[in-house]
Amino acid sequence: MEKPIHDEIESRRTFAIISHPDAGKTTITEKLLYFGGAIRDAGTVKGKKTGKFATSDWMEIEKQRGISVTSSVMQFDYDGKRVNILDTPGHEDFSEDTYRTLMAVDAAVMMIDSAKGIEPQTIKLFKVCRMRGIPIFTFINKMDRQGKEPLELMEELEEVLGIESYAMNWPIGMGKEFLGIYDRFNKRIEQVRVDEAHRFLALNEDGGLAEPHPMEETSYYQQALEDVLLLNEAGNEFDEERVAQGELTPVFFGSALTNFGVQTFLETFLQFAPSPQPRQTKEETDIDPYAEEFSGFIFKIQANMNPMHRDRIAFVRIVSGAFERGMTVTVPRISKTFKLTQTTQFLADDRETVNEAVAGDIIGLHDTGNYQIGDTVIGGKSSFQFNALPQFTPELFVRVTAKNVMKSKQFHKGILQLVQEGAIQYYRTLHTEEVLLGAVGQLQFEVFEHRMKNEYNVEVNMEHIGSKVARWIENEGDVKESMTGQRAMLVKDRYDNFVFLFENDFAMRWFHDKHPDIRLYSLL
């Protein structure tokens, strides 16, 4: 390694970008990669006619729909920092994948559409970040379009999300009259639609322009100046410690599409975002990132990132120490050791072999079916497991069969691999061994059907059996098949645990009244 390991770890910044669909999350990811030199051409997400697709949308169905449905990992260097971005699905049907990804980061960037304000999916993801107490940085996007007033957006942040905010910069106009941003933090004005030499205007000690400029004559500049004075007098104070604790969110205004305000945001974000943080084990001890022993956990498994090779990659967040290719690690869940020779780092679907990595980095392990989501990997003699990652209780269910019975082998292999990725859950009926799949949202079934056809060459029949209330059983030994019926189907999950699928909440309550000794529980 070029630097001492302590300095290498200190330089890491690992974060996720969260938002409601269509708020510009994938677009800003592209721009950040562009500034980091990871890509030469930051094309727009929806440039389908030109054949350009966002670097982070690699799966075929994502290209067709212009949405992100899996979490991508991208890495680049900027200003002495090694940046790991996890671009998460905005679509609510994939909240489980996003939820797990948020367990693997040290900070989050929240994208908000200036015209729509805070939307339902943003609220859900924000709550996960708050639960973990990780720092949240806010980028209010699309200032090049007409939207809500900036003060209204700041109020919405505080009222809807319950987090205090500090405006790092302030927009001067919006839409066609968007002139730039008043950069409170760097004490300058950044102009839009001007060449690099005239981009920044200096401010004087009173907060006004240091030298005369035509912008001073506009009402938009005067309004921005009034707003900034109001924020200085009555707004929150900037407090680095409160940012680190997730109690205060720094707010940036800009336009990801026109690449305005993104570089200023990146530079300021890297200054205040935390380096790798400790992680708690099931034994309630914290593992320090600077500890000598290598450790990490698997937060995602993705099959067929390279359809030519039918591969599976387990994504590992390194929690402590340093990784070296060829090292031996233990997986405490199964008490087995593995030699890590096939390892990769990512730019979405572009991968290269990684020989070294440190705490904070994300690496991919070639998986032949040994790993599970949530597994701990340790490169020393210690034995511990990190806290379990969340699993959601599915709400929608389908009965699935192969259209061609001769493709039974591919059918079961495809289901097994896609289930291990964690987006869909597998169940089977007790005697007839019918395959049922459960998911949080309908889109997951569509992606499953698409991938079975394109990646495993198996067309499937999917019979929707509607929404069900799924409940696991604490005292499985007391369950009898006579307890089942039309309104309470008993099935087994992929781990052979019993699960009741109730027709609705009423059916579950009726069951509970009739069998009070059976203790039911749900996942998240």
URCOR-V53353 format. One record per helix or strand of 3 or more residues. SS is the DSSP state (h for helix, s for strand). FROM is the first residue (numbers start at 1). TO is the last residue. If there is no record, write none. Layout:
# URCOR-V53353
<<SS,FROM,TO> <SS,FROM,TO>>
This chain:
# URCOR-V53353
<<h,5,10> <s,12,18> <h,25,35> <h,60,65> <s,72,78> <s,81,87> <h,92,104> <s,107,113> <h,120,132> <s,135,141> <h,150,161> <s,164,167> <s,169,172> <h,175,177> <s,180,183> <s,188,191> <h,196,198> <s,200,203> <h,214,217> <h,219,234> <h,240,244> <s,248,253> <h,262,272> <s,279,281> <s,295,303> <s,312,320> <s,322,324> <s,328,331> <s,336,339> <s,343,347> <s,350,353> <s,356,358> <s,362,366> <s,376,378> <s,396,402> <h,405,420> <s,425,429> <s,435,439> <h,442,456> <s,460,467> <s,469,473> <h,476,478> <h,481,483> <s,488,493> <s,498,502> <h,505,514>>
